[in-house]
Every structure is written in structure tokens, then in C-alpha cells.
Amino acid sequence: KLDIHIAHLQKDSVSIKIQDLKQGDSLTAISYASELKNIDPTIANSNLVNLIKTLPLLIPTDEIFIHSKDKIQNKETNKHIANEATFSWVEFAKNIGIILIIGFILFFCLPLFLLGYYLFRARLTKQHKTKAFWYYTAFLYYLHQLGFKNQYATHLEYAVKQIDPQLNTNFATFMQQYLALKYNPQQTHHNNPLNSAQQFWKTNTTIIKKKISLKKRLLAFLRPLRCLAFFRP
């Protein structure tokens, strides 16, 4: 128990009377009594039970500082708000990091996505002429991404003078058939060899895969800037 008959009570830097105390208030008591100075430090440092046993029944108290319940709750609330704010910033930084990583991965996968898009459109369409167009575009893009840059005035020259001699493909033949179908709407797929546009794609990409290693092809399709250059005029 505290002997407070001579104690000075203070709350928020203001002197108060004992009648001003409220239920739920906490306090800090300070004593300058000489009998408390004689407590063996080893007992004080051992455990709380032994320390309490050494204290007098009435502890002379010189000063008491009152901490109101509302003030403590406000401090806890402010601390909680500060922790939430810090947590929110941490979460925000994590989310931004995840978005950047995903964006980075998607950007480098762009060449593969584009090839997949061309092939999807080619397989999706039922129109013979449109199917030929998408396989034609997919093959041009495939060659471009593998590093076969078109240095000629037309795609036909590119096929005749560069691609077919170098890779032993039949791109020029396919292109001539495609252009004939493109500019001759009356020509049907029954009298045109472009019936096998999908077969052209499978056969010629197989030829290229035998000449270019898997590692080189994978690295080529992880070059998004080259992919974007395909759309330059």
C-alpha cells in the first residue's frame, strides 16, 4: 500500500486532489524514503515477489503522477494508426514491386505472346484466304525474331534471295501462291495449293529448328525490342 498523506499528486503537469482521481487511471509513484534505499540490490534484481516482501506495509510516497485512461487509449490509438500507416506503405511498396516484376516478365515474353497470337488467329479462322494470311504473317515474324532481317525492297525478294537459299525453305513458293490468292478473289481453295497453309508452317519451321538450336531460338524470343521493330515500316 502507498502512504500518500504527504504525496504531491499531478496529472498532465497540473496538481490535483485525490478526489479528482477516476476509476481506470494509472499512476507512477515516486518515493524518496530512506528505508527504501536500504533494499539489497540483489533482491531487487532477483524477482518481483522477493522485492515486494522486502517493502514496508505502507510505502512512503512523495510524488504521484496520474495517467488518465483516455490519454493512454489515445496514445495506443495513435500508435495503432501509425503502425497501420507504416504497414500500408510496406504493403504498397510490395505491391509495386510485384507489379514491376510481373510487368518485366510479361515484357520479355511479348515475342512469344505475339507468335502465339498469330498462330491462334490462323487456326481459329475457317476462311482459306485469311488462314493463309495469318500463317504468312506468322512466318515473316518468326524469321524476323530469329534475326533474319529483311534488307530487300519486297518480301518476295527477301524470300527468294535470302531465306530460301540460306535455310532451304520454300517460302517464296508459298508467298507467290498467297499473293495470287490475295489478288485474285475468284480463285478458290480447291484449285490453289494454299490448301496446306498449316502444313507449310509445320514443314518449314521444322526445317529451321534443325538449323538453329533450341537455345538460340529461345534467346531470340526473349528480345522484346526486336519484336517491336517488326512493326516498323
Contacts in CASP RR format, 6 or more apart in sequence:
PFRMAT RR
TARGET T0000
AUTHOR 0000-0000-0000
METHOD contacts of the structure
MODEL  1
KLDIHIAHLQKDSVSIKIQDLKQGDSLTAISYASELKNIDPTIANSNLVN
LIKTLPLLIPTDEIFIHSKDKIQNKETNKHIANEATFSWVEFAKNIGIIL
IIGFILFFCLPLFLLGYYLFRARLTKQHKTKAFWYYTAFLYYLHQLGFKN
QYATHLEYAVKQIDPQLNTNFATFMQQYLALKYNPQQTHHNNPLNSAQQF
WKTNTTIIKKKISLKKRLLAFLRPLRCLAFFRP
1 57 0 8 1.000
1 58 0 8 1.000
1 59 0 8 1.000
2 29 0 8 1.000
2 58 0 8 1.000
2 59 0 8 1.000
2 61 0 8 1.000
2 64 0 8 1.000
3 58 0 8 1.000
3 59 0 8 1.000
3 60 0 8 1.000
3 61 0 8 1.000
4 18 0 8 1.000
4 61 0 8 1.000
4 64 0 8 1.000
6 60 0 8 1.000
6 61 0 8 1.000
6 62 0 8 1.000
7 29 0 8 1.000
7 61 0 8 1.000
7 62 0 8 1.000
7 63 0 8 1.000
7 64 0 8 1.000
8 15 0 8 1.000
8 62 0 8 1.000
8 63 0 8 1.000
8 64 0 8 1.000
9 15 0 8 1.000
9 16 0 8 1.000
9 17 0 8 1.000
9 18 0 8 1.000
9 20 0 8 1.000
9 21 0 8 1.000
9 64 0 8 1.000
9 66 0 8 1.000
10 16 0 8 1.000
10 63 0 8 1.000
10 64 0 8 1.000
10 65 0 8 1.000
10 66 0 8 1.000
11 20 0 8 1.000
11 25 0 8 1.000
11 65 0 8 1.000
11 66 0 8 1.000
11 67 0 8 1.000
11 68 0 8 1.000
12 66 0 8 1.000
12 68 0 8 1.000
12 71 0 8 1.000
16 66 0 8 1.000
21 66 0 8 1.000
22 68 0 8 1.000
22 69 0 8 1.000
24 69 0 8 1.000
25 66 0 8 1.000
25 67 0 8 1.000
25 68 0 8 1.000
25 69 0 8 1.000
26 66 0 8 1.000
26 67 0 8 1.000
26 69 0 8 1.000
26 72 0 8 1.000
27 64 0 8 1.000
27 65 0 8 1.000
27 66 0 8 1.000
27 67 0 8 1.000
28 64 0 8 1.000
28 65 0 8 1.000
28 67 0 8 1.000
29 59 0 8 1.000
29 61 0 8 1.000
29 63 0 8 1.000
29 64 0 8 1.000
30 61 0 8 1.000
30 62 0 8 1.000
30 63 0 8 1.000
30 64 0 8 1.000
30 65 0 8 1.000
31 59 0 8 1.000
31 60 0 8 1.000
31 61 0 8 1.000
31 62 0 8 1.000
32 62 0 8 1.000
33 59 0 8 1.000
33 60 0 8 1.000
33 62 0 8 1.000
35 56 0 8 1.000
35 60 0 8 1.000
36 55 0 8 1.000
36 59 0 8 1.000
36 60 0 8 1.000
39 51 0 8 1.000
39 54 0 8 1.000
39 55 0 8 1.000
40 54 0 8 1.000
43 50 0 8 1.000
43 51 0 8 1.000
43 54 0 8 1.000
44 51 0 8 1.000
44 54 0 8 1.000
106 113 0 8 1.000
107 224 0 8 1.000
108 222 0 8 1.000
108 224 0 8 1.000
109 222 0 8 1.000
110 224 0 8 1.000
110 227 0 8 1.000
110 228 0 8 1.000
111 145 0 8 1.000
111 220 0 8 1.000
111 221 0 8 1.000
111 222 0 8 1.000
111 223 0 8 1.000
111 224 0 8 1.000
111 226 0 8 1.000
111 227 0 8 1.000
112 221 0 8 1.000
114 141 0 8 1.000
114 227 0 8 1.000
114 230 0 8 1.000
115 138 0 8 1.000
115 141 0 8 1.000
115 142 0 8 1.000
115 145 0 8 1.000
115 221 0 8 1.000
118 134 0 8 1.000
118 137 0 8 1.000
118 138 0 8 1.000
118 141 0 8 1.000
119 134 0 8 1.000
119 138 0 8 1.000
119 201 0 8 1.000
121 134 0 8 1.000
122 131 0 8 1.000
122 134 0 8 1.000
122 135 0 8 1.000
122 138 0 8 1.000
122 197 0 8 1.000
122 198 0 8 1.000
122 201 0 8 1.000
123 198 0 8 1.000
125 131 0 8 1.000
125 134 0 8 1.000
128 181 0 8 1.000
128 188 0 8 1.000
128 189 0 8 1.000
128 192 0 8 1.000
128 194 0 8 1.000
128 195 0 8 1.000
128 197 0 8 1.000
129 181 0 8 1.000
129 182 0 8 1.000
129 189 0 8 1.000
131 197 0 8 1.000
131 198 0 8 1.000
132 177 0 8 1.000
132 178 0 8 1.000
132 181 0 8 1.000
132 194 0 8 1.000
132 197 0 8 1.000
133 178 0 8 1.000
133 182 0 8 1.000
135 197 0 8 1.000
135 198 0 8 1.000
135 200 0 8 1.000
135 201 0 8 1.000
136 174 0 8 1.000
136 175 0 8 1.000
136 178 0 8 1.000
136 197 0 8 1.000
138 201 0 8 1.000
139 171 0 8 1.000
139 174 0 8 1.000
139 200 0 8 1.000
139 201 0 8 1.000
139 204 0 8 1.000
139 205 0 8 1.000
140 155 0 8 1.000
141 230 0 8 1.000
142 205 0 8 1.000
142 208 0 8 1.000
143 163 0 8 1.000
144 150 0 8 1.000
144 226 0 8 1.000
144 229 0 8 1.000
144 230 0 8 1.000
145 220 0 8 1.000
145 221 0 8 1.000
145 223 0 8 1.000
145 226 0 8 1.000
145 227 0 8 1.000
145 230 0 8 1.000
146 208 0 8 1.000
146 212 0 8 1.000
146 216 0 8 1.000
146 217 0 8 1.000
146 220 0 8 1.000
147 220 0 8 1.000
147 226 0 8 1.000
148 162 0 8 1.000
148 163 0 8 1.000
148 166 0 8 1.000
150 158 0 8 1.000
150 162 0 8 1.000
151 158 0 8 1.000
151 162 0 8 1.000
152 158 0 8 1.000
152 161 0 8 1.000
152 162 0 8 1.000
155 175 0 8 1.000
156 172 0 8 1.000
156 175 0 8 1.000
156 176 0 8 1.000
156 179 0 8 1.000
159 171 0 8 1.000
159 172 0 8 1.000
159 175 0 8 1.000
160 172 0 8 1.000
163 169 0 8 1.000
163 171 0 8 1.000
163 172 0 8 1.000
164 170 0 8 1.000
164 171 0 8 1.000
164 172 0 8 1.000
167 204 0 8 1.000
167 207 0 8 1.000
167 208 0 8 1.000
167 211 0 8 1.000
168 207 0 8 1.000
168 211 0 8 1.000
169 204 0 8 1.000
169 207 0 8 1.000
169 208 0 8 1.000
170 200 0 8 1.000
170 203 0 8 1.000
170 204 0 8 1.000
171 204 0 8 1.000
174 194 0 8 1.000
174 197 0 8 1.000
174 200 0 8 1.000
174 204 0 8 1.000
177 192 0 8 1.000
177 193 0 8 1.000
177 194 0 8 1.000
178 194 0 8 1.000
178 197 0 8 1.000
180 187 0 8 1.000
180 192 0 8 1.000
181 187 0 8 1.000
181 189 0 8 1.000
181 192 0 8 1.000
181 194 0 8 1.000
189 195 0 8 1.000
209 217 0 8 1.000
220 226 0 8 1.000
END
